[in-house]
Amino acid sequence: MPNKTEEYLALACKTADSISRQWEHWAEFLITAARLYKYSYPDQLMIYAQRPDATACAEYDV
């Protein structure tokens, strides 16, 4: 049974593969990344993988 880290890595790899195969997916990712420009690429990728329509992302306390 994979642990959480392995699950997250698999999700990141699957998403990166998906967005690099079709320009439409890449464009959708760029729209999400533009809204979340303060985050690093890996963080943007994981946010997109879990919630492509995210408009903001912050810690609960913020």
C-alpha positions in Angstrom: 0.0 0.0 0.0 1.5 3.4 -1.0 2.1 6.0 1.6 0.9 9.6 1.2 4.1 10.8 -0.3 4.0 8.2 -3.0 0.3 9.1 -3.7 1.2 12.8 -4.0 4.1 12.0 -6.3 1.9 9.8 -8.5 -0.7 12.6 -8.7 1.9 15.2 -9.6 3.4 12.9 -12.3 0.0 12.1 -13.7 -1.0 15.8 -13.8 2.3 16.9 -15.3 1.9 14.3 -18.0 -1.7 15.3 -18.7 -0.9 19.0 -19.1 2.0 18.4 -21.3 0.2 16.2 -23.8 -2.5 18.6 -25.0 -2.2 22.4 -25.4 -5.8 22.8 -24.0 -4.8 21.3 -20.7 -1.7 23.4 -20.6 -3.7 26.5 -21.2 -6.1 25.5 -18.4 -3.2 25.0 -16.1 -1.7 28.4 -17.0 -5.0 30.1 -16.1 -4.9 28.5 -12.6 -1.1 29.2 -12.3 -1.7 32.9 -13.2 -4.2 33.2 -10.2 -1.7 31.5 -7.9 1.5 33.2 -9.1 3.1 33.5 -5.7 3.4 29.7 -5.4 6.2 27.5 -6.9 5.5 25.3 -9.9 5.2 22.1 -7.9 2.7 23.8 -5.6 0.7 25.2 -8.5 0.7 21.7 -10.1 -0.7 20.1 -7.0 -3.3 22.8 -6.5 -4.3 22.4 -10.2 -4.4 18.6 -9.8 -6.7 18.8 -6.8 -8.8 21.9 -7.6 -8.3 23.3 -11.1 -10.9 26.0 -10.5 -9.1 27.3 -7.4 -9.1 31.1 -7.3 -7.1 31.5 -4.0 -5.1 29.3 -1.8 -4.0 30.0 1.7 -3.5 28.4 5.1 -6.7 28.1 7.2 -5.6 30.9 9.7 -5.2 33.4 6.8 
